[in-house]
Amino acid sequence: MTALPVFWLSFSCETGFLGACVVRAISPIAAVARAEKEGCNPGGEVLIWGPLPMTDEELPPFELNRLYSKQEIDDRGGATKVDYNGNEIP
């Protein structure tokens, strides 16, 4: 059986960044629902990247279904910024 696609969700509100998580889901809408179900959706607005071409081996250092703070993301090497077409932003 093929694993579900991977999505990166970034949450924010008018006061700033709330956190980010990585989930597996069938679609972007399902990814938000999965984050809610898994307890890694802090609310606010969400920006979704995906589906991302990732295997389970490529997921580390990020665990699935866990909310990460900016500091935790930075401690793991940061996240690559990309535009809506998936092109890396310097």
N, CA and C of each residue as an Amber inpcrd file, in Angstrom:
protein
   270
   0.8330000  -1.1730000   0.0000000   0.0000000   0.0000000   0.0000000
   0.8880000   1.2500000   0.0000000   0.5320000   2.2180000  -0.8160000
   1.2820000   3.4590000  -0.9110000   0.9000000   4.3900000   0.2350000
   1.9060000   5.0270000   0.8150000   1.6510000   5.9740000   1.9090000
   0.9350000   7.2050000   1.3670000   0.1440000   7.8120000   2.2170000
  -0.5390000   9.0430000   1.8410000   0.4790000  10.1540000   1.5950000
   0.1220000  11.1500000   0.7770000   1.0240000  12.2700000   0.5270000
   1.3370000  13.0620000   1.8100000   2.4590000  13.7610000   1.7810000
   2.9220000  14.5670000   2.9030000   2.5690000  16.0360000   2.6590000
   2.0950000  16.7080000   3.7220000   1.7910000  18.1350000   3.6710000
   2.4740000  18.8400000   4.8330000   2.9820000  20.0350000   4.5700000
   3.5510000  20.9110000   5.6010000   2.5220000  21.9960000   5.8410000
   2.0960000  22.1810000   7.0860000   1.1160000  23.1960000   7.4470000
   1.7740000  24.2060000   8.3680000   1.6280000  25.4770000   8.0300000
   2.1720000  26.5710000   8.8210000   1.0050000  27.4240000   9.3140000
   0.9360000  27.6380000  10.6240000  -0.1870000  28.3460000  11.2390000
   0.2520000  29.7140000  11.7460000  -0.6080000  30.7100000  11.5510000
  -0.3150000  32.0530000  12.0560000  -1.6120000  32.7910000  12.3590000
  -1.4710000  33.8920000  13.0650000  -2.6070000  34.7780000  13.3430000
  -2.0720000  36.1980000  13.3050000  -2.9000000  37.1670000  13.6650000
  -2.4840000  38.5680000  13.5820000  -1.2790000  38.8770000  14.4700000
  -1.0330000  38.0690000  15.4850000   0.1250000  38.3010000  16.3570000
   1.3820000  37.5810000  15.8860000   1.2810000  36.7340000  14.8530000
   2.4610000  36.0740000  14.3050000   2.3340000  34.5760000  14.1530000
   3.4840000  33.9400000  14.0410000   3.5960000  32.5020000  13.8000000
   3.1340000  31.7040000  15.0130000   2.2900000  30.7020000  14.7800000
   1.7810000  29.8530000  15.8600000   2.4400000  28.4820000  15.9000000
   3.0320000  28.0710000  14.7920000   3.6580000  26.7620000  14.7230000
   3.4480000  26.1240000  13.3650000   4.0890000  24.9730000  13.1710000
   3.9720000  24.2360000  11.9170000   3.9990000  22.7440000  12.2190000
   3.4190000  21.9780000  11.3100000   3.4390000  20.5230000  11.4680000
   3.4970000  19.8560000  10.0990000   3.8540000  18.5870000  10.1210000
   3.9020000  17.7580000   8.9220000   2.9150000  16.6200000   9.1280000
   2.0230000  16.4380000   8.1570000   1.0180000  15.3770000   8.2500000
   0.9170000  14.6320000   6.9290000   0.3760000  13.4360000   6.9870000
   0.0430000  12.6740000   5.7810000  -1.4720000  12.7290000   5.6260000
  -1.9280000  13.0360000   4.4100000  -3.3610000  13.1040000   4.1390000
  -3.5910000  12.9880000   2.6400000  -4.8320000  12.7630000   2.2740000
  -5.1680000  12.5760000   0.8650000  -5.2760000  13.8900000   0.0930000
  -5.5080000  15.0030000   0.8150000  -5.6950000  16.3040000   0.1640000
  -5.3460000  17.4170000   1.1540000  -5.2190000  18.6510000   0.6680000
  -4.9500000  19.7620000   1.5870000  -6.0400000  19.9240000   2.6570000
  -7.2860000  19.8070000   2.2860000  -8.3840000  19.9320000   3.2580000
  -8.2780000  18.8200000   4.2990000  -7.9870000  17.6060000   3.8430000
  -7.8400000  16.4760000   4.7600000  -6.6130000  16.6660000   5.6550000
  -5.5810000  17.3700000   5.1610000  -4.3880000  17.6280000   5.9670000
  -4.7250000  18.5190000   7.1610000  -5.5580000  19.5230000   6.9460000
  -5.9800000  20.3940000   8.0480000  -6.7970000  19.5940000   9.0600000
  -7.6980000  18.7520000   8.5500000  -8.5070000  17.9060000   9.4430000
  -7.6190000  16.9380000  10.2240000  -6.6050000  16.3860000   9.5740000
  -5.6740000  15.4690000  10.2520000  -4.9180000  16.1950000  11.3540000
  -4.4500000  17.4090000  11.0690000  -3.7400000  18.1970000  12.0750000
  -4.6470000  18.4610000  13.2810000  -5.8980000  18.7560000  13.0210000
  -6.8580000  18.9820000  14.1110000  -7.0330000  17.7060000  14.9320000
  -7.2310000  16.5920000  14.2430000  -7.4390000  15.3050000  14.9220000
  -6.2240000  14.9000000  15.7580000  -5.0320000  15.1820000  15.2440000
  -3.7950000  14.7840000  15.9230000  -3.3450000  15.7790000  16.9890000
  -4.0570000  16.9060000  17.1210000  -3.7180000  17.8830000  18.1450000
  -2.5700000  18.8030000  17.7850000  -2.2580000  18.9130000  16.4980000
  -1.1570000  19.7980000  16.0960000  -1.6470000  20.9890000  15.2770000
  -2.9210000  21.3470000  15.4380000  -3.4900000  22.5300000  14.8010000
  -3.8060000  23.5390000  15.9010000  -2.9760000  24.6060000  16.0280000
  -3.2050000  25.5760000  17.0940000  -4.2700000  26.6180000  16.7510000
  -4.8490000  26.5130000  15.5690000  -5.8420000  27.4960000  15.1380000
  -5.1970000  28.5530000  14.2650000  -5.9120000  29.6410000  14.0540000
  -5.4040000  30.7070000  13.1990000  -5.5540000  30.3550000  11.7280000
  -4.8630000  31.0890000  10.9020000  -4.8660000  30.8240000   9.4640000
  -3.8070000  29.7810000   9.1550000  -4.0220000  29.0480000   8.0710000
  -3.0680000  28.0000000   7.7110000  -2.5910000  28.1970000   6.2780000
  -1.3020000  28.0040000   6.0740000  -0.6990000  27.9830000   4.7530000
  -0.2210000  26.5540000   4.5510000  -0.6110000  25.9630000   3.4330000
  -0.3420000  24.5400000   3.1940000   0.5960000  24.3670000   2.0080000
   1.6400000  23.5800000   2.1930000   2.5130000  23.1770000   1.0970000
   2.3360000  21.6880000   0.8980000   2.1030000  21.3010000  -0.3260000
   1.9800000  19.8860000  -0.6150000   0.9500000  19.6160000  -1.6750000
   0.9030000  18.3750000  -2.0930000   1.6750000  17.2540000  -1.5520000
   3.1580000  17.3780000  -1.8820000   3.9780000  17.0180000  -0.9110000
   5.4260000  17.0800000  -1.0570000   5.9640000  15.7050000  -1.4420000
   6.9190000  15.6570000  -2.3440000   7.4930000  14.3730000  -2.7660000
   8.4960000  13.8640000  -1.7390000   7.9850000  13.2790000  -0.6400000
   8.8440000  12.8200000   0.4530000   8.5740000  11.3700000   0.7900000
   9.6450000  10.6520000   1.0220000   9.5150000   9.2990000   1.5510000
   9.6350000   9.3870000   3.0700000   9.3260000   8.3270000   3.7640000
   9.4670000   8.3180000   5.2230000  10.9090000   8.5970000   5.6450000
  11.8800000   8.1600000   4.8410000  13.2840000   8.3770000   5.1640000
  13.6640000   9.8500000   5.0590000  12.9330000  10.6210000   4.2610000
  13.2450000  12.0370000   4.0740000  12.5540000  12.9390000   5.1030000
  11.6440000  12.4010000   5.8910000  10.9150000  13.1970000   6.8810000
  11.7870000  13.7240000   8.0110000  12.6980000  12.9120000   8.5620000
  13.5080000  13.4410000   9.6520000  14.1960000  14.7170000   9.1960000
  14.3680000  15.6750000  10.0500000  14.2200000  15.6260000  11.4970000
  12.8270000  15.9830000  12.0040000  11.8270000  15.9650000  11.1400000
  10.4750000  16.3250000  11.5610000   9.6050000  15.0820000  11.7080000
   8.9790000  14.9360000  12.8620000   8.0530000  13.8330000  13.1020000
   6.6860000  14.2290000  12.5570000   5.9430000  13.2340000  12.1140000
   4.5750000  13.4830000  11.6770000   3.6970000  13.8500000  12.8650000
   2.6850000  14.6650000  12.6010000   1.6150000  14.9520000  13.5680000
   2.1020000  15.5830000  14.8670000   3.0750000  16.4810000  14.7610000
   3.6230000  17.1650000  15.9380000   3.7500000  18.6380000  15.6090000
   3.2950000  19.5010000  16.5080000   3.4090000  20.9390000  16.3090000
   4.8090000  21.4000000  16.7050000   5.4510000  22.1440000  15.8090000
   6.7960000  22.6710000  16.0420000   6.7620000  24.1870000  16.1640000
   7.5060000  24.7180000  17.1290000   7.6760000  26.1640000  17.2670000
   8.7470000  26.6200000  16.2660000   8.8740000  27.9310000  16.0820000
   9.9140000  28.4560000  15.1930000  11.2860000  28.0270000  15.6770000
  11.5100000  28.0720000  16.9880000  12.8060000  27.6780000  17.5360000
  13.1030000  26.2080000  17.2400000  12.1140000  25.3490000  17.4000000
  12.3200000  23.9180000  17.1270000  12.6090000  23.6770000  15.6460000
  11.9530000  24.4270000  14.7760000  12.2140000  24.2940000  13.3370000
  13.6360000  24.7470000  13.0320000  14.0210000  25.8990000  13.5860000
  15.3830000  26.4060000  13.3860000  16.4250000  25.4430000  13.9420000
  16.1500000  24.8470000  15.0960000  17.0760000  23.8900000  15.7090000
  17.2850000  22.6480000  14.8460000  16.3290000  22.3470000  13.9860000
  16.4120000  21.1770000  13.1040000  16.8990000  21.5510000  11.7050000
  17.4510000  22.7260000  11.5850000  18.0050000  23.1380000  10.2970000
  17.1080000  24.0750000   9.5190000  15.9700000  24.4420000  10.0770000
  15.0630000  25.3630000   9.4040000  14.2360000  24.6710000   8.3390000
  13.4150000  25.4590000   7.7260000  12.5600000  24.9700000   6.6450000
  12.9090000  25.7570000   5.3870000  12.9500000  25.0940000   4.2720000
  13.2280000  25.7600000   3.0060000  12.0070000  26.5560000   2.5860000
  12.2100000  27.8200000   2.2770000  11.1080000  28.6550000   1.8100000
  10.9250000  28.4210000   0.3180000   9.6840000  28.1810000  -0.0820000
   9.3770000  27.9650000  -1.4940000   8.1700000  28.8170000  -1.8870000
   8.0650000  29.1070000  -3.1870000   6.9070000  29.8330000  -3.6690000
   5.7780000  28.8380000  -3.9720000   4.6700000  29.3420000  -4.4940000
   3.5100000  28.4820000  -4.7350000   3.7390000  27.4220000  -5.8000000
   4.8130000  27.5680000  -6.5690000   5.1460000  26.5660000  -7.5880000
   6.1840000  25.5660000  -7.0930000   6.5950000  25.7130000  -5.8260000
   7.5890000  24.8040000  -5.2790000   9.0220000  25.2050000  -5.5370000
   9.2390000  26.4230000  -6.0750000  10.5900000  26.9040000  -6.3440000
  11.1810000  27.5040000  -5.0730000  12.4220000  27.1400000  -4.7620000
  13.0670000  27.6300000  -3.5450000  13.2570000  29.1370000  -3.6010000
  12.9850000  29.7930000  -2.4700000  13.1730000  31.2410000  -2.3400000
  14.4530000  31.4580000  -1.5360000  15.4170000  32.1970000  -2.0970000
  16.6750000  32.4180000  -1.3610000  16.4860000  33.2290000  -0.1020000
